[in-house]
């Protein structure tokens, strides 16, 4: 939905996903927390697909399932990852205090 050309939309999705990957990799390098980097990448990638979900790109290339997954299932996956992150942080905090 960024532009009307599906190939440009695909390029925007790829570049934005690479930026999300670079951000999460940088976060992992500085914090060494894999779950935090994973949840940040997942949320940023979901935003990329969600922002472009109305594009003709998905109809033309036959990947409409990606829009359905991005809108219906991916947010629940992000919530589950966030819960695992919180549990992991609590476990690590309690382990350090003992």
Secondary structure, DSSP 4 states (H G I P E B T S, - for coil): --SS-HHHHHHHHHHHHHHHHHHHHHHHHHH--HHHHHHHHHHHHHHHHHHTTTSTHHHHTT-HHHHHIIIIIHHHHHHHHHHHHHHHHHHHHHHHH-
